[in-house]
Amino acid sequence: MPPGDDCAVTAPSPHPLALTTDALVDDVHFRRDWLAWRELGRRVITVNLSDLAAMGAIPAWTLVAVAAPAELPAHALDEILDGCADATADAGAVVAGGNLTTAPVLSITVTAGGTLPGPCLTRGGARVGDHLLVTGTLGGSAAAVAAWLAGERPDASLAARFVAPVARIAAGRALAAAGAHAAIDLSDGLMADLGHLCAASGVGAVVERARLPRLPAVSRLDAAGHDFAATGGEDYELLVACPDEVLPRLDALARATDTPLAIVGRCVDAAHGVVLQDEGGRPHAVRTRGFDHFGRTT
């Protein structure tokens, strides 16, 4: 049934359902002058679709709840919801309903559901010896935010990574079907999210800093002493643990899903911890390991 009643009604699915929810809050996850209203709507949907992608799920529906200050123009609400609808439709899903209320601060909360017709990837399946790969490039979103917070205008390529992230739905499904063992989406930064995956799997990891895929602008910043690729959040790429037998298929999987795939490290015994190595194979110390909403950094 379409939206309009007190509840959305969906038909039973023959497959397991994957469910996720996330919120974007003004002055926590974004600033109003960083992106257009429609872009904000698309972004909050993508944030949730990325969670589905990490599980190997196919998006089916979204629910959108907007809390907005009374002074927010009506056209802004319309554009936010249009962006939500566009991004949902682009993923082959439908907006099943939602809610609109007034609040002191703009907040958009989305719940997304998807089906799992094939293998389900979790954070807990990685094994010692697995290769660690990432989709896309890392660090661009965080580098853009750092520039904005410093009162500067970020490189256009960096701003695009914040404004228009891509949910790697096809890659998540393809890697799950190919035999990947575990996955997580990169919302808090590579090293932070890798820590979550390793903790759930009971393994350690070694990541090679030089192998992290970067946009040219991020490469320049990291070469100057930053660690945006290793610690920057909100890229919404996937980190995936794969056994040896998946590696010969990576080029074909990258082409089939139109998604760059890069090997960045390997899972090791938990006793070794989670280590970022420099070009000489030495541990590389980072100033922050990623975003933590309540501790700010970890």
Buried (B, 14 or more C-beta within 10 A) or exposed (E): EEEEEEEBEEEEEEBEEBEBBBBBBBEEBBEEEBBBBBBBBBBBBBBBBBBBBBBBBBBBBBBBBBBBEEEBEEEBBEBBBBBBBBBBEBBEBBBBBBEEEEBEEBBBBBBBBBBBBBBBBBBEBBEBEBBBBBBBBBBBBBBBBBBBEEEEEBBEBBBBBBBEBBBBBBBBBBBBEBEBBBBBBBBBBBBBBBBBBBEBBEBBBBBBBEBBBBBEBBBEBBEEEBBBBBBBBBBBBBBBBBBEEBEEBBEEBBEEBEBBBBBBBBBBEBEBEBBBBEEEEEEBEBEBBBBBEEEEEB
